[in-house]
Amino acid sequence: MMKTTALAVVMGCLSACSSAGIASLKSVTAADVDRSIRDGVTTSSQLRQLYGEPSETSFENGNEQWVYVYSATRQDGLSMVQDVVGLGVLGTRDSAKSNILKVTLHKDIVVHHSFTTSQNTGGSGLRQ
C-alpha cells in the first residue's frame, strides 16, 4: 500500500508527453518563420537546411506545395495516477499543440508561406 501511494504521488508530479513531426518546428514562432523565409527570395534548398524534409508535398497549378507539421500532446499527471490506482473511469485531461508551416514554391523559389499554431485542451469522462 505504501509503495502504491508513493508511486501515485510521483506519477502525479509528472505528465505524459508525446510528439511527432518536424522537430525543428517545436519552438518556432510566426516571427521566427517570417525572419527565416522571404517570399520571392528563399530557395527550396534553404528551406531544407532550415526545416529539413517536409511532412508532405503536392503539386497544384504548376506550383509545389510543402507542408511541415509538428504536434505534441500532453496528458496531465492526475490522469496517469487514476490509471495506476484503477480510477481511469473518471476520465482524462490533456492538451495538444500543433505548428504547421505551409510553403508554396515555383521553380524552387518560395512564392508564399504561412505558419499557424493551435492549442487545444480536452478531456473525457467526468474531467471534460
KEKE-3310 file (N, C-alpha, C; in steps of 0.2 Angstrom, whole numbers, plus 5000, padded with zeros to 4 digits):
npx = (5004:5010:5020:5012:5005:5016:5021:5010:5010:5022:5020:5009:5016:5022:5020:5013:5020:5020:5026:5026:5032:5040:5054:5061:5051:5046:5048:5047:5041:5029:5035:5048:5048:5045:5056:5065:5061:5059:5048:5049:5062:5069:5075:5072:5082:5087:5076:5076:5088:5085:5073:5072:5066:5050:5034:5024:5021:5015:5007:5001:4993:5005:5013:5023:5018:5023:5022:5025:5024:5022:5018:5012:5007:5000:4997:4989:4996:4987:4978:4986:4989:4976:4975:4984:4980:4968:4957:4953:4941:4936:4940:4950:4962:4969:4981:4985:4996:5000:5010:5011:5018:5016:5021:5023:5030:5038:5047:5057:5058:5052:5036:5025:5021:5015:5011:5005:4999:4991:4982:4974:4964:4957:4946:4940:4926:4922:4930:4929)
npy = (4994:5006:5008:5009:5021:5030:5029:5034:5047:5052:5050:5059:5071:5071:5071:5064:5064:5066:5067:5072:5073:5087:5091:5103:5113:5114:5124:5136:5152:5162:5174:5170:5162:5171:5179:5170:5165:5172:5177:5175:5175:5165:5149:5132:5123:5131:5130:5117:5116:5124:5118:5105:5090:5091:5087:5083:5084:5091:5095:5109:5118:5121:5124:5119:5112:5113:5105:5107:5099:5099:5091:5090:5081:5081:5073:5075:5073:5069:5061:5050:5045:5041:5030:5021:5018:5013:5021:5025:5027:5039:5048:5058:5071:5082:5091:5098:5103:5111:5115:5122:5124:5130:5130:5138:5134:5140:5135:5131:5142:5151:5157:5160:5159:5152:5151:5143:5141:5130:5127:5116:5110:5096:5083:5068:5058:5062:5072:5082)
npz = (5000:5004:4994:4983:4985:4986:4973:4966:4970:4965:4951:4950:4950:4938:4920:4905:4889:4871:4855:4837:4821:4812:4821:4821:4821:4834:4844:4837:4832:4823:4820:4820:4809:4798:4798:4794:4781:4766:4755:4737:4737:4746:4744:4739:4743:4754:4762:4766:4773:4784:4789:4786:4778:4771:4779:4770:4752:4738:4721:4713:4701:4694:4704:4718:4733:4750:4766:4783:4798:4816:4830:4847:4862:4878:4893:4908:4925:4935:4927:4924:4937:4941:4932:4937:4950:4947:4944:4931:4925:4928:4919:4908:4906:4894:4884:4868:4855:4840:4827:4811:4795:4780:4763:4747:4732:4717:4704:4712:4721:4735:4735:4743:4760:4775:4793:4806:4823:4834:4849:4860:4872:4881:4887:4895:4901:4918:4919:4909)
capx = (5000:5014:5023:5007:5004:5022:5021:5004:5012:5027:5016:5005:5020:5024:5014:5015:5020:5022:5027:5028:5033:5047:5056:5063:5046:5044:5048:5047:5035:5027:5040:5054:5047:5045:5063:5070:5058:5057:5044:5052:5070:5071:5075:5070:5087:5087:5071:5078:5093:5081:5067:5073:5062:5043:5030:5021:5022:5010:5008:4994:4993:5012:5017:5024:5016:5027:5019:5029:5020:5025:5012:5014:5001:5002:4992:4991:4998:4981:4976:4991:4988:4970:4976:4988:4976:4961:4951:4953:4935:4934:4942:4957:4963:4975:4982:4988:4999:5002:5013:5010:5021:5014:5025:5021:5036:5038:5054:5062:5058:5046:5032:5021:5022:5010:5013:4999:4999:4985:4982:4968:4963:4951:4946:4935:4923:4920:4935:4929)
capy = (5000:5012:5009:5012:5028:5034:5029:5038:5054:5053:5050:5065:5076:5070:5071:5060:5068:5063:5072:5069:5078:5090:5094:5110:5117:5113:5130:5141:5157:5165:5179:5167:5159:5177:5181:5165:5164:5178:5176:5178:5175:5159:5143:5125:5120:5134:5128:5110:5117:5127:5114:5098:5087:5092:5081:5081:5088:5091:5100:5112:5124:5122:5126:5114:5114:5109:5106:5105:5099:5097:5091:5087:5080:5080:5071:5078:5068:5066:5056:5044:5042:5037:5024:5017:5016:5010:5025:5028:5028:5046:5052:5061:5078:5083:5096:5097:5109:5109:5120:5120:5128:5129:5134:5137:5136:5140:5134:5131:5148:5152:5162:5161:5154:5153:5147:5143:5137:5129:5124:5113:5106:5092:5078:5063:5056:5067:5078:5086)
capz = (5000:5004:4988:4978:4987:4984:4966:4964:4971:4960:4945:4950:4948:4931:4915:4899:4883:4865:4850:4831:4815:4811:4827:4821:4822:4840:4847:4832:4831:4817:4819:4818:4802:4794:4798:4790:4775:4762:4748:4731:4738:4749:4739:4742:4747:4760:4767:4768:4778:4790:4792:4784:4773:4773:4781:4764:4747:4732:4716:4711:4696:4692:4710:4723:4740:4755:4772:4788:4804:4822:4835:4854:4866:4885:4897:4915:4930:4938:4923:4925:4943:4940:4928:4941:4955:4945:4943:4925:4923:4930:4914:4907:4904:4890:4879:4862:4852:4833:4822:4804:4791:4773:4759:4740:4728:4710:4701:4718:4725:4739:4732:4748:4766:4781:4799:4811:4829:4838:4856:4862:4878:4881:4892:4894:4907:4922:4918:4902)
cpx = (5004:5018:5018:5006:5010:5022:5015:5006:5017:5024:5012:5009:5023:5018:5017:5015:5022:5022:5028:5029:5040:5049:5059:5058:5043:5043:5048:5040:5034:5033:5047:5054:5048:5052:5067:5067:5056:5054:5048:5060:5072:5070:5073:5075:5088:5082:5073:5083:5090:5077:5068:5068:5054:5039:5026:5022:5016:5011:5001:4996:5001:5016:5018:5022:5020:5023:5023:5024:5024:5019:5015:5007:5004:4996:4994:4993:4993:4978:4980:4990:4982:4971:4979:4984:4969:4956:4951:4946:4932:4936:4949:4957:4969:4975:4986:4990:5001:5005:5013:5013:5019:5018:5023:5028:5035:5045:5059:5063:5052:5042:5027:5022:5017:5012:5007:5001:4992:4986:4975:4969:4957:4951:4940:4932:4921:4925:4935:4928)
cpy = (5006:5013:5011:5019:5032:5034:5034:5046:5056:5054:5056:5071:5076:5071:5067:5065:5064:5068:5068:5074:5081:5094:5101:5115:5118:5120:5137:5145:5159:5171:5176:5164:5165:5179:5176:5163:5170:5176:5179:5177:5168:5153:5137:5122:5124:5132:5121:5111:5120:5122:5107:5096:5089:5086:5078:5086:5086:5096:5102:5118:5126:5124:5120:5116:5110:5110:5103:5105:5096:5097:5088:5086:5079:5078:5073:5072:5065:5060:5049:5041:5038:5031:5019:5014:5013:5014:5029:5030:5035:5050:5055:5068:5079:5089:5095:5103:5107:5116:5118:5125:5126:5133:5132:5139:5136:5140:5135:5137:5149:5158:5164:5156:5157:5149:5148:5139:5136:5125:5122:5109:5102:5087:5073:5062:5062:5073:5082:5093)
cpz = (5000:4998:4983:4979:4985:4976:4963:4965:4966:4953:4944:4948:4941:4926:4909:4893:4877:4860:4843:4826:4815:4818:4827:4821:4829:4844:4843:4832:4824:4815:4816:4810:4797:4793:4793:4783:4772:4755:4742:4732:4741:4744:4743:4746:4753:4765:4770:4774:4784:4793:4791:4779:4775:4775:4775:4759:4742:4727:4714:4707:4694:4698:4714:4730:4745:4762:4778:4794:4810:4827:4842:4858:4873:4889:4904:4920:4933:4934:4924:4931:4944:4937:4933:4947:4953:4944:4936:4922:4924:4924:4914:4906:4900:4886:4873:4858:4845:4830:4815:4799:4784:4768:4751:4736:4721:4707:4707:4722:4728:4736:4738:4754:4771:4787:4804:4817:4832:4844:4858:4868:4878:4887:4891:4901:4911:4922:4912:4904)
residu = (MET:MET:LYS:THR:THR:ALA:LEU:ALA:VAL:VAL:MET:GLY:CYS:LEU:SER:ALA:CYS:SER:SER:ALA:GLY:ILE:ALA:SER:LEU:LYS:SER:VAL:THR:ALA:ALA:ASP:VAL:ASP:ARG:SER:ILE:ARG:ASP:GLY:VAL:THR:THR:SER:SER:GLN:LEU:ARG:GLN:LEU:TYR:GLY:GLU:PRO:SER:GLU:THR:SER:PHE:GLU:ASN:GLY:ASN:GLU:GLN:TRP:VAL:TYR:VAL:TYR:SER:ALA:THR:ARG:GLN:ASP:GLY:LEU:SER:MET:VAL:GLN:ASP:VAL:VAL:GLY:LEU:GLY:VAL:LEU:GLY:THR:ARG:ASP:SER:ALA:LYS:SER:ASN:ILE:LEU:LYS:VAL:THR:LEU:HIS:LYS:ASP:ILE:VAL:VAL:HIS:HIS:SER:PHE:THR:THR:SER:GLN:ASN:THR:GLY:GLY:SER:GLY:LEU:ARG:GLN)
# end
